[in-house]
Amino acid sequence: MDQQVTSQLPPKPDNCLVWAILTTVCCGCMPFGVVAIVFAAQVDGKYAAGDYHGAVDSANKAKTWCWVSFGIGLVGWIAYAILQVVVFSAVQSNQYYY
């Protein structure tokens, strides 16, 4: 019976699990990346249970949280780079010669 229910459903939506893991590990914004991983992990279970709309909803939420994690991580890295340049130039300009 599960085979019959599964065959009537549209194709399984992409769960974005790889992207969720990569944004969590590489972008430096772990809280939002973990939320993306949780939603991505729900997709396969909901699809297997026959809840196609729930699987699509979880896939869309996972994708959204991946982008949020990536964006905040990118802003953080850019702010860190700018801060490094500002601090380095401030240190270089305040050198005293004895």
Secondary structure, 3 states (H helix, E strand, C coil): CHHHHHHHCCCCCCCCHHHHHHHHHHCCCHHHHHHHHHHHHHHHHHHHCCCHHHHHHHHHHHHHHHHHHHHHHHHHHHHHHHHHHHHHHHHHHCCCCC
